[in-house]
Amino acid sequence: MGILSSGVAAARARLAFRGCRVGFGARLFGRCRVSGRAGIHIGERLLMLGGTAPCELTTHDGGRLEIGDRVFVNYGASMSAHTLVRIGSDCKIGQHTIILDCDYHDMDHPLHDGGHGPSRPVVLEDGVWLSARVTVLKGVTIGRSSVIAAGSVVTRDVPAGVLAGGVPARVLRRLPFA
């Protein structure tokens, strides 16, 4: 990446994230669809690649999407917050990852009545790595420095410093560096 392309990426981030609270040094290579801008808070030095497939950042009425410092988001990642999605600093989000604090259905609140079902906060603590095509569902906390294997669906909390994977994700082993 040259100085020119990095400058273009910084300008693209300023344009894409206008109306959001954004820290210093955000860069966007490619595209990102953004809605609910007032509820989106991005820390310093975000690096987002949206070239192959655009990323999506969405907040709904009253929702907050908080992204920490030095976070990397790969192409096609989608994050949606009805209540709260918090991504800690130094996290890595793989391509086509989905993070939702609401699963958009509930037997007591049918979609045709405008109900999207209950939402519960999602928290990724600092240093979490979500591999490609991971889905993180409502109410989940993933502990500091944990890694989630590609293609996993995370339906319940994951402790700090572990490798988890599968559908649904379960702890596979402790990580030596945690």
C-alpha positions as CSV (number, residue, x, y, z in Angstrom):
1,M,0.0,0.0,0.0
2,G,1.5,3.3,-1.1
3,I,1.0,6.7,0.5
4,L,-1.5,7.6,-2.3
5,S,-3.7,4.5,-1.8
6,S,-3.6,5.0,2.0
7,G,-4.6,8.6,1.6
8,V,-7.5,7.5,-0.6
9,A,-8.5,4.9,2.0
10,A,-8.5,7.6,4.7
11,A,-10.7,9.9,2.6
12,R,-13.1,7.0,1.8
13,A,-13.4,6.2,5.5
14,R,-14.2,9.9,6.3
15,L,-16.9,9.8,3.6
16,A,-18.4,6.4,4.5
17,F,-18.4,7.0,8.2
18,R,-19.7,10.6,8.2
19,G,-22.1,11.1,11.0
20,C,-20.4,8.4,13.1
21,R,-18.0,9.1,15.9
22,V,-14.6,8.0,14.4
23,G,-11.2,8.1,16.0
24,F,-7.9,9.1,14.2
25,G,-6.6,7.0,11.3
26,A,-9.6,5.0,10.0
27,R,-9.0,3.5,6.6
28,L,-11.5,1.9,4.3
29,F,-10.3,0.0,1.2
30,G,-13.5,-0.7,-0.9
31,R,-17.0,-0.1,0.3
32,C,-19.0,-0.2,3.5
33,R,-22.8,0.3,3.8
34,V,-23.6,2.3,6.9
35,S,-26.9,3.0,8.5
36,G,-27.9,4.4,11.9
37,R,-24.7,6.5,11.9
38,A,-25.3,8.3,15.2
39,G,-25.1,5.0,17.1
40,I,-21.8,4.0,15.6
41,H,-18.6,4.7,17.5
42,I,-15.3,3.7,15.9
43,G,-11.9,3.8,17.7
44,E,-8.5,4.8,16.3
45,R,-6.8,3.1,13.3
46,L,-9.7,1.0,12.0
47,L,-8.7,-0.9,8.9
48,M,-11.6,-2.2,6.8
49,L,-11.3,-4.1,3.5
50,G,-14.6,-3.9,1.6
51,G,-13.3,-4.5,-1.9
52,T,-14.4,-8.1,-2.8
53,A,-17.7,-7.6,-1.0
54,P,-18.9,-4.5,0.9
55,C,-19.0,-4.5,4.7
56,E,-22.1,-3.5,6.6
57,L,-22.5,-1.5,9.8
58,T,-26.0,-1.0,11.1
59,T,-27.6,0.4,14.2
60,H,-31.4,0.5,14.8
61,D,-33.3,2.9,17.0
62,G,-31.5,3.1,20.4
63,G,-28.8,0.6,19.3
64,R,-25.0,1.1,19.6
65,L,-22.2,-0.4,17.6
66,E,-18.8,0.3,19.4
67,I,-15.6,-0.7,17.6
68,G,-12.3,-0.4,19.6
69,D,-8.9,0.8,18.5
70,R,-6.7,-1.0,15.9
71,V,-9.5,-3.3,14.7
72,F,-9.3,-5.1,11.4
73,V,-12.5,-5.9,9.5
74,N,-12.3,-8.0,6.3
75,Y,-14.6,-7.9,3.3
76,G,-18.3,-8.9,3.6
77,A,-18.4,-8.5,7.4
78,S,-21.9,-7.5,8.7
79,M,-22.6,-6.1,12.1
80,S,-26.1,-5.1,13.3
81,A,-27.0,-3.6,16.7
82,H,-30.5,-3.2,18.1
83,T,-29.1,-2.8,21.6
84,L,-25.3,-3.2,21.7
85,V,-22.5,-4.8,19.8
86,R,-19.1,-4.0,21.3
87,I,-15.9,-5.0,19.6
88,G,-12.8,-4.5,21.8
89,S,-9.5,-3.2,20.7
90,D,-7.1,-5.3,18.6
91,C,-9.8,-7.6,17.3
92,K,-9.7,-9.2,13.9
93,I,-12.9,-9.9,12.0
94,G,-12.7,-12.3,9.1
95,Q,-14.4,-12.2,5.8
96,H,-18.2,-12.7,5.6
97,T,-18.5,-12.7,9.4
98,I,-21.9,-11.8,10.9
99,I,-22.4,-10.3,14.3
100,L,-26.0,-9.8,15.4
101,D,-27.5,-8.8,18.8
102,C,-31.0,-9.8,17.5
103,D,-32.0,-12.9,15.5
104,Y,-34.9,-11.1,13.7
105,H,-37.5,-13.6,14.7
106,D,-39.6,-14.6,17.7
107,M,-42.7,-16.6,17.9
108,D,-44.3,-13.9,20.1
109,H,-43.4,-11.1,17.8
110,P,-44.0,-12.1,14.1
111,L,-42.1,-10.2,11.5
112,H,-45.3,-9.2,9.7
113,D,-46.3,-7.3,12.9
114,G,-43.1,-5.3,12.8
115,G,-41.5,-7.3,15.7
116,H,-37.9,-8.5,15.3
117,G,-37.7,-10.4,18.5
118,P,-35.7,-9.6,21.6
119,S,-32.1,-8.4,21.4
120,R,-29.3,-9.0,23.9
121,P,-25.8,-7.4,23.8
122,V,-22.9,-9.0,22.0
123,V,-19.4,-8.3,23.4
124,L,-16.0,-9.2,21.9
125,E,-13.3,-8.5,24.4
126,D,-9.9,-7.2,23.4
127,G,-7.8,-9.3,21.0
128,V,-10.5,-11.6,19.7
129,W,-10.0,-13.2,16.3
130,L,-13.1,-14.3,14.3
131,S,-12.0,-16.4,11.3
132,A,-13.9,-16.5,8.0
133,R,-17.7,-16.9,7.9
134,V,-18.2,-16.9,11.7
135,T,-21.7,-16.0,13.0
136,V,-22.0,-14.5,16.5
137,L,-25.6,-14.5,17.8
138,K,-27.3,-12.4,20.5
139,G,-26.3,-12.4,24.1
140,V,-22.8,-13.8,23.5
141,T,-19.5,-12.6,25.1
142,I,-16.2,-13.8,23.7
143,G,-13.4,-13.5,26.1
144,R,-10.1,-11.7,25.6
145,S,-7.6,-13.2,23.1
146,S,-9.9,-16.1,22.1
147,V,-10.0,-17.4,18.5
148,I,-13.1,-18.7,16.8
149,A,-12.6,-21.2,14.0
150,A,-13.9,-20.6,10.4
151,G,-17.5,-21.3,9.8
152,S,-18.5,-21.5,13.5
153,V,-21.8,-20.3,14.9
154,V,-21.3,-18.8,18.4
155,T,-24.5,-19.2,20.4
156,R,-23.1,-19.0,24.0
157,D,-20.3,-17.3,25.9
158,V,-16.7,-18.3,25.1
159,P,-14.1,-17.9,27.9
160,A,-10.8,-15.9,27.5
161,G,-7.8,-17.5,25.8
162,V,-9.3,-20.4,24.0
163,L,-9.8,-21.8,20.5
164,A,-13.5,-22.5,19.9
165,G,-15.3,-23.8,16.9
166,G,-18.2,-25.8,15.4
167,V,-21.9,-25.4,15.1
168,P,-22.7,-24.5,17.8
169,A,-19.2,-23.4,18.8
170,R,-17.6,-25.1,21.8
171,V,-14.2,-24.8,23.4
172,L,-11.6,-27.0,21.5
173,R,-8.5,-26.1,23.6
174,R,-6.8,-23.4,25.6
175,L,-4.3,-21.3,23.7
176,P,-0.7,-21.2,24.9
177,F,-0.3,-17.4,24.7
178,A,-3.4,-16.5,26.7
